[in-house]
Amino acid sequence: MQDILVLHDEVAQAKSEHRAVVALESTLLAHGMPAHRRMEVAAQLNAAVRAEGAVPAVIAVVDGRIRVGLDDAALEQLCLAPTVHKTAERDLSFAVATGGHHATTVSSTMWVAHRAGIDVFATGGVGGVHRDAEETFDESQDLRALATHPVAVVSAGAKAILDLRRTVERLETLGVAVVGFGTPEFPAFYTRTSGIPLEHVVADVAALARVVHARLHTLRQGGILICNPVPAEHEMDDALLDAALGKVLADAKAHGIHGKALTPRLLAAMEQATGGESVRVNIALAENNARLGARLAVALCQLGAPR
């Protein structure tokens, strides 16, 4: 396993010194951003984590090895290679066995983060129950990963292209702890509110760290989803969002797109339908989550988390 799971020198040193590390997924870069923005966004997210006193660790599979933290050359390969496979947890064995470049999703990033001893993972939005799931049975592997892997995931809720109410219900059924950071509602990714209430809310990072520490280390339970809404100044206009969602979801259904190919296709369609506004919001919320993730990781270190 040590030959397959490779920690970047900076990440390994931070862990040996019991300093804060934040995992970052690579699918957000390779499949969630336009090609010409990927390196810029990667730099922004890394800088946001560093600004709050933690070390960023972008996770990906490069040439058959699971990399925890990427140097500039590997990051450029990931962002600019003509073929980068979207790799969920179930796909990791194929990625390791076949080589090539593979971007990790929420589920695979959680698996790697836990095995690398990283408690906090910041992303944009998690996957969930797709619309029309009663017909397609299409649910993201992220839900099972959140229930299984003891990692704190900071996100702006679930992607708005999903059935958010059913997603929240599935999280409850699976026993996933969900907490709103300063919000009493489940965020809707591009917007701050969804009308879906949250039972548990914390107002500051110190309180959040105590909850996460209890979940991961005292009780040794599964993952915890931290809902951190997009900053108010960056959220999308409701009318623009509703119009764009209606169009892109109808197009996806007409073309029979489903499974893990659906989300990247819908995000690209959202960019076109909103004139780039969706990408601007996505970057803002991802950076906001990276900052909170770093602050949480630092606070956990101060509590003396064992990993």
BAFI-3210 file (N, C-alpha, C; in Angstrom, 3 decimals, decimal comma, padded with zeros to 6 digits):
// residues 307
n [1|2|3|4|5|6|7|8|9|10|11|12|13|14|15|16|17|18|19|20|21|22|23|24|25|26|27|28|29|30|31|32|33|34|35|36|37|38|39|40|41|42|43|44|45|46|47|48|49|50|51|52|53|54|55|56|57|58|59|60|61|62|63|64|65|66|67|68|69|70|71|72|73|74|75|76|77|78|79|80|81|82|83|84|85|86|87|88|89|90|91|92|93|94|95|96|97|98|99|100|101|102|103|104|105|106|107|108|109|110|111|112|113|114|115|116|117|118|119|120|121|122|123|124|125|126|127|128|129|130|131|132|133|134|135|136|137|138|139|140|141|142|143|144|145|146|147|148|149|150|151|152|153|154|155|156|157|158|159|160|161|162|163|164|165|166|167|168|169|170|171|172|173|174|175|176|177|178|179|180|181|182|183|184|185|186|187|188|189|190|191|192|193|194|195|196|197|198|199|200|201|202|203|204|205|206|207|208|209|210|211|212|213|214|215|216|217|218|219|220|221|222|223|224|225|226|227|228|229|230|231|232|233|234|235|236|237|238|239|240|241|242|243|244|245|246|247|248|249|250|251|252|253|254|255|256|257|258|259|260|261|262|263|264|265|266|267|268|269|270|271|272|273|274|275|276|277|278|279|280|281|282|283|284|285|286|287|288|289|290|291|292|293|294|295|296|297|298|299|300|301|302|303|304|305|306|307]
n.u [000,835|002,009|003,596|001,750|000,151|001,099|002,538|002,989|006,030|005,742|003,240|003,667|005,612|004,163|002,251|003,892|004,720|002,446|000,790|-001,862|-003,661|-005,402|-007,506|-008,103|-010,251|-009,701|-011,401|-013,057|-011,384|-010,486|-012,835|-014,842|-014,342|-013,799|-011,305|-009,346|-009,347|-008,483|-005,848|-005,538|-007,672|-006,915|-004,604|-005,791|-007,363|-005,420|-003,967|-005,903|-006,222|-003,632|-003,529|-005,015|-003,493|-003,020|-001,975|-002,395|-003,688|-004,041|-005,710|-005,180|-004,949|-002,046|-000,374|-000,859|-000,397|-001,551|-001,757|-001,153|-001,346|000,029|002,762|003,757|004,158|002,785|000,230|-000,259|-000,250|-002,555|-004,543|-004,371|-004,052|-005,132|-006,855|-008,459|-009,563|-012,668|-012,869|-014,380|-014,846|-015,240|-013,860|-011,160|-009,406|-009,145|-007,969|-005,485|-004,439|-004,338|-003,014|-002,307|-004,080|-006,125|-008,852|-009,998|-013,182|-015,654|-016,216|-013,986|-011,904|-012,450|-011,988|-009,236|-008,225|-008,882|-007,277|-004,831|-004,674|-005,916|-008,147|-009,911|-011,663|-012,154|-014,508|-016,522|-019,446|-021,312|-022,204|-025,436|-028,838|-030,200|-032,457|-035,568|-034,882|-036,482|-037,105|-034,668|-032,897|-030,597|-028,079|-025,498|-022,220|-021,077|-022,786|-022,793|-020,091|-019,872|-021,267|-019,591|-016,758|-014,652|-014,401|-014,356|-016,328|-016,368|-018,689|-020,759|-023,358|-025,325|-025,042|-027,028|-028,350|-029,342|-031,809|-032,556|-034,060|-034,603|-031,983|-031,131|-032,821|-031,807|-029,246|-029,881|-031,067|-028,851|-027,350|-025,598|-023,919|-025,002|-024,287|-025,025|-023,060|-023,403|-025,855|-029,334|-030,487|-030,276|-027,819|-028,119|-026,096|-025,506|-027,021|-027,883|-029,944|-032,445|-034,870|-034,991|-034,851|-032,197|-031,212|-029,058|-026,906|-024,013|-022,175|-019,580|-016,048|-014,629|-016,619|-017,535|-015,257|-015,170|-017,457|-016,805|-014,473|-015,563|-017,223|-015,430|-013,241|-013,696|-016,124|-015,745|-017,236|-018,896|-018,554|-018,879|-020,921|-020,405|-022,178|-021,683|-022,714|-022,619|-021,015|-023,030|-022,732|-021,971|-023,862|-026,120|-028,567|-031,966|-033,933|-032,410|-031,057|-033,186|-034,236|-032,035|-031,516|-033,867|-033,618|-031,130|-031,509|-033,660|-032,477|-030,480|-032,039|-033,361|-031,268|-030,537|-028,546|-026,745|-025,619|-022,112|-021,271|-023,115|-023,068|-020,666|-021,459|-023,823|-022,872|-021,234|-023,188|-024,658|-022,863|-022,892|-025,601|-025,909|-024,236|-021,619|-021,867|-022,401|-019,927|-018,398|-019,700|-019,294|-016,495|-016,183|-017,590|-016,167|-013,654|-014,377|-015,121|-012,675|-011,240|-012,714|-012,395|-009,640|-009,436|-010,916|-009,349|-007,025|-008,086|-008,809|-006,309|-005,439|-007,081|-005,909|-006,283|-005,901|-004,903]
n.v [-001,210|001,188|001,715|002,359|004,437|007,630|010,193|013,634|015,419|017,765|017,379|015,004|015,889|017,851|016,247|014,663|016,535|017,130|019,088|021,001|019,574|019,713|017,924|018,013|017,556|016,264|016,058|018,276|020,145|018,956|018,182|019,880|022,484|024,955|024,314|026,330|027,604|025,952|025,602|028,092|028,082|025,921|027,002|029,077|027,678|026,208|028,356|029,530|027,607|027,626|030,250|030,163|028,732|026,001|022,981|022,313|019,422|018,161|015,472|012,707|010,180|009,314|007,990|005,379|005,538|006,566|009,806|012,035|015,171|017,312|018,203|021,092|020,217|017,746|018,649|020,294|018,377|016,958|018,917|019,684|017,505|015,606|013,451|012,681|010,593|010,325|009,366|007,437|005,962|003,186|002,831|002,952|000,731|000,015|002,317|002,301|-000,078|000,247|002,593|005,913|009,119|010,095|011,660|012,250|011,773|012,905|010,568|008,816|010,495|010,816|008,189|007,930|010,082|009,330|007,041|008,185|009,529|012,014|014,306|016,286|017,423|019,496|020,584|021,383|020,835|018,035|014,821|013,229|012,167|011,734|013,587|012,138|009,703|007,674|006,290|005,815|004,969|006,328|007,232|008,970|007,661|009,071|009,317|006,845|006,799|008,971|007,939|005,927|006,492|007,968|011,058|014,595|016,528|019,454|021,393|023,159|022,227|020,007|019,488|021,649|020,533|018,170|016,124|017,654|017,414|014,656|013,811|014,790|013,258|010,685|010,930|011,105|008,575|006,927|007,523|009,659|012,316|015,618|018,995|022,408|025,174|028,019|028,206|027,504|025,991|023,513|024,093|025,120|024,840|026,717|028,697|030,048|028,940|026,340|025,723|023,463|022,290|022,145|020,064|020,340|022,947|024,971|027,812|028,746|028,106|026,793|025,418|023,781|022,203|020,739|019,145|017,659|016,362|014,759|013,094|011,802|010,875|010,498|008,977|007,474|007,211|007,357|009,506|013,149|015,706|018,978|021,804|024,588|027,489|029,229|032,408|035,303|037,452|036,237|034,417|032,905|034,485|033,757|033,526|033,300|030,918|029,026|029,055|028,192|025,651|024,262|024,103|022,700|020,266|019,179|018,859|016,945|014,746|014,275|013,389|011,090|010,924|009,712|008,426|008,613|010,315|012,268|014,545|016,160|016,846|018,263|020,414|021,709|022,432|024,157|026,249|027,313|027,980|029,951|031,928|031,785|032,455|030,430|029,159|031,165|031,364|028,775|028,687|030,632|029,505|027,139|028,096|029,391|027,172|025,852|027,589|027,461|024,732|024,632|026,237|024,668|022,325|023,299|023,991|021,457|020,292|021,815|020,824|018,474|016,240|012,803|012,105]
n.w [000,000|000,684|-001,519|-003,405|-002,399|-002,214|-000,436|-000,886|-000,277|001,292|002,462|003,900|005,724|007,125|008,380|009,983|011,765|013,038|011,988|010,378|007,655|004,586|002,511|-001,010|-003,729|-007,075|-009,259|-009,262|-010,431|-012,908|-014,208|-013,445|-014,081|-016,684|-019,191|-019,523|-017,099|-015,101|-013,912|-012,732|-010,876|-009,284|-008,118|-006,653|-004,761|-003,362|-002,312|-000,685|001,334|002,454|003,366|005,675|007,381|006,948|005,180|001,765|000,045|-002,845|-004,294|-006,432|-009,028|-010,511|-013,160|-012,188|-009,467|-006,320|-005,476|-002,879|-002,522|-004,877|-006,950|-008,951|-011,590|-011,755|-011,165|-013,358|-015,381|-014,669|-014,953|-017,612|-019,319|-022,184|-021,767|-018,904|-016,511|-014,806|-011,556|-009,272|-005,974|-006,416|-008,743|-008,270|-008,175|-010,856|-011,831|-010,543|-011,531|-014,308|-014,976|-016,294|-016,128|-013,495|-012,078|-008,841|-007,304|-004,879|-003,340|-003,785|-003,028|-000,314|000,576|000,085|001,611|004,247|004,552|004,314|006,634|006,936|008,182|007,238|004,436|001,760|-000,603|-003,537|-004,041|-002,833|-004,277|-004,831|-004,606|-007,736|-009,832|-010,826|-009,791|-008,911|-011,143|-012,440|-010,485|-009,846|-007,901|-006,232|-005,495|-003,502|-001,316|000,065|000,680|002,439|004,579|005,367|005,508|007,879|007,695|007,649|005,632|003,901|002,319|-000,106|000,362|-001,644|-005,186|-007,197|-009,320|-008,519|-006,746|-004,053|-001,680|-001,481|-001,360|001,146|002,765|002,232|003,276|005,984|006,392|005,946|008,107|008,182|009,660|009,565|009,462|009,732|008,982|010,436|009,200|009,010|007,079|004,478|002,133|-001,336|-003,213|-005,693|-004,562|-001,309|000,191|000,515|001,505|002,975|006,147|008,605|011,277|013,011|013,891|013,892|015,088|015,089|014,433|016,449|017,901|015,861|015,404|017,788|017,530|015,213|016,103|018,137|016,601|014,763|016,293|019,130|019,191|016,954|014,510|011,264|008,358|008,311|007,155|006,415|006,002|004,207|003,172|-000,015|-000,107|000,493|-001,275|-003,580|-004,469|-006,862|-008,961|-008,403|-010,450|-012,795|-012,200|-011,988|-014,598|-016,094|-014,966|-015,631|-018,423|-018,863|-017,540|-018,927|-021,435|-020,848|-020,132|-022,526|-024,109|-022,877|-020,872|-018,125|-014,889|-013,923|-015,887|-016,042|-014,241|-014,952|-017,570|-017,134|-015,611|-017,479|-019,301|-017,694|-017,426|-020,010|-020,253|-018,343|-019,072|-018,107|-015,444|-013,590|-013,286|-012,096|-009,607|-008,667|-008,329|-006,337|-004,149|-003,773|-003,011|-000,652|000,863|001,005|002,627|005,053|005,560|006,075|008,368|010,116|010,170|011,397|013,895|014,819|015,145|017,298|019,226|019,663|018,013|017,230|014,705]
ca.u [000,000|002,882|004,089|000,632|-000,303|002,317|002,340|003,934|006,954|005,201|002,142|004,259|006,265|003,120|001,659|004,869|004,816|001,090|000,195|-003,134|-003,667|-006,750|-007,611|-008,869|-010,494|-009,195|-012,477|-013,484|-010,508|-010,395|-014,141|-015,805|-013,937|-013,331|-009,881|-008,460|-009,403|-008,165|-004,625|-005,833|-008,525|-006,084|-003,753|-006,650|-007,753|-004,221|-003,644|-006,913|-005,881|-002,394|-003,792|-005,608|-002,537|-002,980|-001,289|-003,339|-003,298|-004,881|-005,616|-005,424|-004,164|-001,146|000,442|-001,084|-000,086|-002,454|-000,927|-001,762|-000,552|000,628|003,656|003,238|004,184|001,686|-001,018|-000,428|-000,652|-003,940|-005,451|-004,253|-003,978|-006,313|-007,765|-008,387|-010,744|-013,369|-012,669|-015,033|-014,212|-015,284|-012,974|-009,759|-008,596|-008,860|-007,031|-004,171|-003,964|-004,202|-002,201|-002,975|-004,437|-007,464|-009,280|-010,831|-014,439|-015,818|-016,119|-012,611|-011,070|-012,672|-011,304|-007,790|-007,944|-008,921|-006,110|-003,643|-004,730|-006,360|-009,505|-010,748|-011,698|-012,978|-014,901|-017,546|-020,705|-021,300|-023,240|-026,587|-029,903|-030,538|-033,877|-036,117|-034,218|-037,473|-037,085|-033,305|-032,133|-029,299|-027,601|-024,044|-021,432|-020,705|-023,642|-022,257|-018,777|-020,101|-021,711|-018,593|-015,396|-014,637|-013,771|-015,227|-016,405|-016,909|-019,259|-021,899|-024,501|-025,232|-025,214|-028,424|-028,926|-029,845|-033,022|-031,962|-034,858|-034,339|-030,595|-031,093|-033,460|-030,893|-028,182|-030,421|-031,227|-027,524|-026,718|-024,555|-024,098|-025,044|-024,318|-024,953|-022,137|-024,055|-027,064|-030,332|-031,018|-029,347|-027,539|-028,452|-024,919|-025,431|-027,727|-027,650|-031,072|-033,219|-036,136|-034,883|-034,238|-031,171|-031,436|-027,877|-026,263|-022,987|-021,950|-018,168|-015,148|-014,278|-017,716|-017,531|-014,142|-015,542|-018,409|-016,062|-013,591|-016,395|-017,703|-014,369|-012,233|-014,251|-017,115|-015,262|-018,348|-018,596|-018,250|-019,751|-021,073|-020,496|-022,827|-021,146|-023,327|-021,881|-021,175|-024,216|-022,399|-021,627|-024,886|-026,725|-029,937|-032,894|-034,598|-031,418|-030,805|-034,342|-034,329|-030,919|-031,715|-034,921|-033,103|-030,070|-032,055|-034,456|-031,545|-029,840|-033,020|-033,623|-030,115|-030,329|-027,273|-026,930|-024,410|-021,089|-021,093|-024,181|-022,708|-019,828|-022,236|-024,758|-022,119|-020,841|-024,397|-025,000|-021,971|-023,381|-026,937|-025,840|-023,235|-020,427|-022,162|-022,307|-018,514|-017,980|-020,241|-018,626|-015,156|-016,326|-017,985|-015,075|-012,628|-014,948|-015,042|-011,264|-010,856|-013,317|-011,742|-008,336|-009,661|-011,352|-008,189|-006,163|-008,769|-008,715|-004,947|-005,371|-007,779|-005,081|-006,795|-004,813|-004,354]
ca.v [000,000|002,353|001,982|002,869|005,696|008,445|011,532|014,676|015,701|018,798|016,774|014,063|016,650|018,467|015,214|014,243|017,623|017,295|020,320|020,800|019,263|019,676|017,223|018,661|016,598|016,696|016,136|019,681|020,839|018,324|018,026|020,872|023,814|025,065|023,959|027,484|028,136|024,900|025,891|029,282|027,690|025,093|027,919|029,791|026,791|025,960|029,592|029,729|026,709|028,114|031,516|029,886|028,021|024,559|022,524|021,699|018,133|017,724|014,018|012,202|009,002|009,696|006,851|004,205|005,767|007,514|010,908|012,896|016,380|017,314|019,310|021,880|019,436|016,779|019,404|020,719|017,179|016,647|019,955|019,944|016,278|015,458|012,451|012,474|009,805|010,644|008,129|007,311|004,961|001,843|002,801|003,130|-000,440|000,111|003,421|001,857|-001,184|000,580|003,776|007,087|010,200|009,885|012,674|011,645|012,400|012,991|009,247|008,306|011,398|010,465|006,922|008,201|010,973|008,557|006,158|009,026|010,153|013,408|014,378|017,321|017,444|020,604|020,417|022,332|020,249|016,575|014,186|012,777|011,492|012,467|013,747|010,942|008,510|006,597|005,532|005,471|004,505|006,991|007,900|009,091|006,897|009,975|009,103|005,709|007,189|009,832|007,091|004,901|006,953|009,002|012,279|015,771|017,077|020,812|021,636|024,077|021,341|019,132|020,234|022,031|019,705|016,965|016,216|017,978|016,898|013,217|013,655|014,981|012,091|009,552|011,165|010,737|007,122|006,319|007,870|010,666|013,539|016,813|020,181|023,687|026,146|029,319|028,178|026,537|025,291|022,826|024,991|024,600|024,992|028,047|029,628|029,762|028,288|025,370|025,472|022,185|022,650|021,307|019,899|020,730|024,158|025,557|029,201|029,115|027,004|026,048|024,490|022,801|021,280|019,824|018,179|016,780|015,542|013,753|012,157|011,023|010,319|009,993|007,937|006,685|006,948|007,630|010,870|014,257|016,683|020,342|022,612|025,941|028,103|030,204|033,762|035,981|038,331|035,443|033,462|033,161|034,971|032,629|033,411|032,772|029,528|028,198|028,950|027,380|024,273|023,666|023,829|021,685|018,978|018,670|018,407|015,712|013,662|013,995|012,685|009,852|010,956|009,305|007,922|009,583|011,274|013,265|015,790|017,042|017,336|019,284|021,599|022,405|023,039|025,283|027,357|027,916|028,533|031,121|032,862|031,723|032,816|029,243|028,911|032,179|030,981|027,533|029,027|031,363|028,618|026,194|028,813|029,595|025,888|025,572|028,399|026,885|023,458|024,886|026,716|023,507|021,443|023,928|023,868|020,062|020,109|022,447|019,929|017,290|015,086|011,831|011,889]
ca.w [000,000|000,729|-002,868|-004,201|-001,801|-002,109|000,117|-001,267|000,825|002,180|003,220|004,849|006,786|007,946|009,220|010,992|012,735|013,580|011,468|009,683|006,227|004,010|001,234|-002,075|-004,813|-008,375|-010,251|-009,304|-011,377|-014,226|-014,856|-012,989|-014,514|-018,072|-019,276|-019,395|-015,735|-014,127|-013,153|-011,930|-009,750|-008,403|-007,357|-005,715|-003,669|-002,561|-001,591|000,358|002,443|003,083|004,049|006,983|008,220|006,707|003,968|000,829|-000,526|-003,963|-004,431|-007,782|-009,404|-011,606|-013,606|-011,365|-008,053|-005,660|-004,993|-001,867|-002,724|-006,208|-007,289|-010,064|-012,824|-011,709|-011,221|-014,745|-016,118|-014,337|-015,446|-019,044|-020,115|-023,040|-021,207|-017,461|-016,170|-013,565|-010,813|-007,979|-005,112|-007,016|-009,908|-007,887|-008,527|-012,291|-012,015|-010,083|-012,366|-015,727|-015,182|-016,839|-015,211|-012,948|-011,119|-007,810|-006,920|-003,425|-002,701|-003,820|-002,235|001,088|000,837|000,142|002,741|005,492|004,620|004,472|007,950|006,814|008,720|006,641|002,975|001,268|-001,995|-003,935|-003,591|-002,888|-005,082|-004,053|-005,341|-008,950|-010,139|-011,494|-009,263|-008,759|-012,393|-012,849|-009,322|-009,965|-006,695|-006,204|-004,524|-002,417|-000,155|000,808|001,213|003,598|005,677|005,678|005,773|008,918|007,206|007,658|004,283|003,866|000,986|-000,190|000,192|-002,815|-006,430|-007,394|-010,378|-007,876|-005,939|-002,765|-000,562|-001,387|-000,936|002,602|003,362|002,137|004,255|007,291|006,418|006,006|009,373|008,002|010,440|008,716|010,310|009,032|009,570|010,391|008,370|009,476|005,919|003,598|001,011|-002,660|-004,055|-006,301|-003,683|000,100|000,848|-000,261|002,173|003,693|007,434|009,212|012,709|013,774|013,398|014,748|014,688|015,029|014,075|017,650|018,175|014,771|015,635|018,871|016,970|014,308|016,936|018,794|015,571|014,138|017,183|020,388|018,912|015,804|013,604|009,862|007,957|008,689|006,080|006,929|004,974|004,264|001,988|-000,798|000,441|-000,040|-002,401|-004,757|-004,862|-008,168|-009,004|-008,432|-011,744|-013,732|-011,856|-012,339|-016,053|-016,583|-014,537|-016,443|-019,763|-018,916|-017,119|-020,041|-022,477|-020,401|-020,211|-023,943|-024,676|-022,139|-020,141|-016,739|-014,263|-013,554|-016,977|-016,005|-013,555|-015,774|-018,716|-016,659|-015,202|-018,702|-019,852|-016,834|-017,786|-021,247|-020,045|-017,452|-019,565|-017,261|-014,062|-012,737|-013,005|-011,117|-008,303|-008,275|-007,846|-005,076|-003,054|-003,527|-002,241|000,674|001,555|001,283|003,790|006,252|005,803|006,691|009,740|010,884|010,350|012,404|015,183|015,233|015,648|018,607|020,160|019,857|017,277|017,152|013,374]
c.u [000,866|003,413|003,010|000,193|000,917|001,967|003,423|004,780|006,383|004,088|002,694|004,919|005,236|002,502|002,620|005,008|003,457|000,493|-001,018|-002,929|-005,118|-006,705|-008,483|-009,058|-009,994|-010,265|-013,026|-012,673|-010,636|-011,725|-015,149|-015,507|-013,586|-011,816|-008,969|-008,453|-008,821|-006,943|-004,827|-006,647|-007,747|-005,200|-004,570|-006,998|-006,565|-003,867|-004,627|-006,626|-004,656|-002,647|-004,367|-004,725|-002,466|-002,243|-002,310|-002,795|-004,305|-004,638|-005,981|-004,656|-003,360|-000,255|000,359|-000,765|-001,031|-001,604|-001,727|-000,915|000,173|001,596|003,114|003,169|003,029|000,337|-001,297|-000,844|-002,127|-004,904|-005,471|-004,157|-005,247|-007,325|-007,480|-009,686|-011,346|-013,461|-013,307|-014,368|-014,172|-014,304|-011,497|-008,887|-008,226|-007,835|-005,613|-003,588|-003,637|-003,346|-003,000|-003,306|-005,891|-007,754|-010,242|-012,077|-014,501|-015,600|-014,694|-011,659|-011,230|-011,929|-009,805|-007,445|-007,911|-007,679|-004,800|-003,629|-005,104|-007,834|-010,443|-010,560|-012,644|-013,258|-015,893|-018,901|-020,626|-022,362|-024,378|-027,567|-030,272|-032,051|-034,322|-035,445|-035,195|-037,565|-035,688|-032,479|-030,737|-028,994|-026,076|-023,412|-021,002|-021,512|-023,133|-020,908|-018,925|-020,527|-020,592|-017,267|-015,390|-013,804|-014,793|-015,175|-017,089|-017,402|-020,382|-023,173|-024,251|-025,533|-026,691|-029,110|-029,554|-031,206|-032,556|-032,748|-034,626|-032,900|-030,472|-031,724|-032,535|-029,731|-028,642|-030,536|-029,892|-026,764|-025,592|-024,877|-024,011|-025,172|-024,213|-023,981|-022,752|-025,281|-028,041|-030,948|-029,909|-029,071|-027,840|-027,343|-024,826|-026,118|-027,610|-028,751|-031,784|-034,615|-036,135|-034,172|-033,170|-031,404|-030,283|-027,173|-025,192|-022,618|-020,486|-017,305|-014,783|-015,349|-017,767|-016,438|-014,482|-016,513|-017,681|-015,162|-014,385|-016,831|-016,581|-013,504|-012,787|-015,180|-016,699|-016,412|-017,926|-018,357|-019,242|-019,739|-021,308|-021,011|-022,436|-021,655|-022,413|-022,062|-022,295|-023,904|-022,097|-022,757|-025,582|-028,155|-030,897|-033,531|-033,659|-031,170|-031,950|-034,457|-033,245|-031,103|-032,770|-034,423|-032,110|-030,580|-032,899|-033,562|-030,889|-030,791|-033,291|-032,505|-029,758|-029,027|-027,536|-025,600|-023,393|-020,781|-022,072|-023,724|-021,777|-020,580|-023,186|-024,029|-021,668|-022,036|-024,842|-024,132|-022,489|-024,715|-026,921|-024,807|-021,990|-020,666|-022,015|-020,863|-018,008|-018,445|-019,532|-017,234|-015,243|-016,672|-016,887|-013,968|-013,099|-014,867|-013,605|-010,801|-011,435|-012,668|-010,406|-008,490|-010,094|-010,173|-007,236|-006,779|-008,718|-007,325|-004,804|-006,093|-006,980|-005,656|-005,646|-004,236|-004,068]
c.v [001,255|002,717|002,616|004,242|006,549|009,830|012,468|015,035|016,712|018,239|015,835|014,798|017,285|017,437|014,773|015,281|017,953|018,653|019,996|020,562|019,196|018,969|018,022|017,647|017,161|016,733|017,548|020,458|020,260|018,234|019,099|022,283|023,823|024,888|025,159|028,085|027,160|025,210|027,096|028,920|026,821|025,970|028,670|028,927|026,486|027,178|029,844|028,860|027,226|029,390|031,313|028,984|026,522|024,253|021,875|020,397|017,740|016,239|013,603|010,903|009,376|008,501|005,668|004,357|006,832|008,584|011,784|014,160|016,288|018,476|020,003|021,076|018,440|017,478|019,864|019,543|016,900|017,641|020,054|018,693|016,107|014,457|012,277|011,791|010,280|009,359|008,198|006,196|003,585|001,699|002,809|001,943|-000,421|001,214|003,012|000,813|-000,767|001,803|004,930|008,090|010,046|010,940|012,040|012,474|012,502|011,623|008,727|009,199|011,106|009,183|007,167|009,046|010,197|007,688|006,927|009,736|011,613|013,474|015,282|017,359|018,563|020,419|021,512|021,885|018,742|016,082|013,708|012,019|012,341|012,589|012,556|009,669|007,361|005,738|005,017|004,812|005,135|007,774|007,894|008,170|007,760|009,698|007,948|006,065|008,050|009,015|006,204|005,451|008,096|010,218|013,402|016,427|018,431|021,083|022,645|023,281|020,371|019,955|020,442|021,228|018,438|017,206|016,421|017,395|015,394|012,951|013,789|013,788|010,878|009,709|010,772|009,227|006,408|006,661|008,866|011,878|014,737|018,023|021,430|024,612|027,533|029,359|027,145|025,730|024,595|023,733|024,314|024,894|026,416|029,119|029,151|028,923|027,327|025,174|024,171|022,448|021,646|021,244|020,468|021,909|024,579|026,932|029,577|027,875|026,171|025,015|023,396|021,765|020,281|018,748|017,171|015,839|014,429|012,680|011,226|010,266|009,768|008,811|007,012|006,232|007,264|009,108|011,888|015,272|018,059|021,234|024,074|026,703|029,096|031,590|034,521|036,825|037,565|034,523|033,901|033,673|033,797|032,431|032,839|031,301|028,627|027,991|028,037|025,918|023,572|023,258|022,666|020,317|018,353|018,143|017,084|014,525|013,276|013,192|011,415|009,789|010,616|008,810|009,022|010,582|012,438|014,594|016,682|017,636|018,457|020,555|022,412|023,105|024,239|026,490|028,081|028,626|029,798|032,147|032,922|032,034|031,615|028,936|029,901|031,799|029,731|027,811|029,709|030,432|027,593|026,845|029,059|028,311|025,523|026,349|027,822|025,544|023,633|025,355|025,567|022,575|021,989|023,776|022,434|019,742|020,681|021,621|018,666|016,064|014,101|011,610|013,236]
c.w [000,000|-000,653|-003,741|-003,711|-001,472|-001,584|-000,411|-000,043|001,820|003,059|004,284|006,016|007,711|008,883|010,327|012,095|013,360|013,215|010,589|008,189|005,766|002,664|000,273|-003,200|-006,144|-009,460|-010,374|-010,332|-012,784|-014,962|-014,470|-013,435|-016,002|-018,120|-019,010|-017,992|-014,709|-013,283|-012,234|-010,692|-008,766|-007,525|-006,302|-004,505|-002,759|-001,708|-000,457|001,571|003,188|003,890|005,445|007,838|008,044|005,408|003,039|000,269|-001,601|-004,172|-005,851|-007,954|-010,644|-011,931|-012,647|-009,898|-007,499|-004,995|-004,029|-001,802|-004,050|-006,346|-008,544|-011,355|-012,866|-011,801|-012,650|-015,623|-015,917|-014,985|-016,966|-019,916|-020,939|-022,500|-019,718|-017,051|-014,849|-012,747|-009,437|-007,187|-005,775|-008,182|-009,544|-008,288|-010,005|-012,558|-011,641|-011,031|-013,792|-015,998|-015,760|-015,754|-014,791|-011,892|-010,124|-007,531|-005,397|-002,780|-002,677|-003,025|-000,747|001,456|001,011|001,365|004,055|005,636|004,730|005,828|007,925|007,202|007,929|005,131|002,552|-000,213|-002,363|-003,408|-003,714|-003,863|-004,197|-004,920|-006,553|-009,111|-010,999|-010,999|-009,052|-010,022|-012,715|-011,742|-009,290|-008,698|-006,698|-005,161|-003,333|-001,154|000,704|001,432|002,460|004,817|006,201|006,167|006,786|008,519|007,291|006,289|004,325|002,461|001,063|-000,426|-000,947|-004,062|-006,739|-008,490|-009,805|-007,234|-004,497|-001,595|-000,388|-000,942|000,578|003,311|003,339|003,114|005,654|007,423|006,592|007,288|009,256|008,873|009,493|009,631|009,445|009,738|009,393|009,509|008,903|008,330|005,142|002,400|-000,328|-003,667|-004,609|-005,454|-002,239|000,740|-000,096|000,308|002,954|005,021|007,861|010,718|013,524|013,116|014,398|014,196|014,560|014,836|015,302|017,992|017,109|014,996|016,743|018,372|016,085|015,100|017,616|017,798|015,102|015,132|018,501|020,136|017,770|014,906|012,173|009,610|008,473|007,561|006,696|005,807|005,156|003,045|001,287|-000,169|-000,266|-001,265|-003,682|-005,228|-006,147|-008,022|-009,194|-009,798|-012,795|-013,475|-012,288|-013,842|-016,609|-016,209|-015,381|-017,813|-019,764|-018,484|-018,219|-021,152|-022,099|-020,506|-021,650|-024,587|-023,900|-021,378|-018,679|-016,178|-014,014|-014,666|-016,871|-015,396|-014,374|-016,958|-018,278|-016,232|-016,418|-019,329|-019,022|-017,150|-019,024|-021,022|-019,193|-017,909|-018,700|-015,799|-013,126|-012,371|-011,962|-009,722|-007,776|-007,698|-006,481|-003,925|-002,737|-002,705|-000,808|001,502|001,907|002,517|005,081|006,586|006,500|008,131|010,650|011,172|011,406|013,798|015,701|015,783|017,057|019,672|020,439|019,200|017,038|015,781|012,742]
res [m|q|d|i|l|v|l|h|d|e|v|a|q|a|k|s|e|h|r|a|v|v|a|l|e|s|t|l|l|a|h|g|m|p|a|h|r|r|m|e|v|a|a|q|l|n|a|a|v|r|a|e|g|a|v|p|a|v|i|a|v|v|d|g|r|i|r|v|g|l|d|d|a|a|l|e|q|l|c|l|a|p|t|v|h|k|t|a|e|r|d|l|s|f|a|v|a|t|g|g|h|h|a|t|t|v|s|s|t|m|w|v|a|h|r|a|g|i|d|v|f|a|t|g|g|v|g|g|v|h|r|d|a|e|e|t|f|d|e|s|q|d|l|r|a|l|a|t|h|p|v|a|v|v|s|a|g|a|k|a|i|l|d|l|r|r|t|v|e|r|l|e|t|l|g|v|a|v|v|g|f|g|t|p|e|f|p|a|f|y|t|r|t|s|g|i|p|l|e|h|v|v|a|d|v|a|a|l|a|r|v|v|h|a|r|l|h|t|l|r|q|g|g|i|l|i|c|n|p|v|p|a|e|h|e|m|d|d|a|l|l|d|a|a|l|g|k|v|l|a|d|a|k|a|h|g|i|h|g|k|a|l|t|p|r|l|l|a|a|m|e|q|a|t|g|g|e|s|v|r|v|n|i|a|l|a|e|n|n|a|r|l|g|a|r|l|a|v|a|l|c|q|l|g|a|p|r]
***
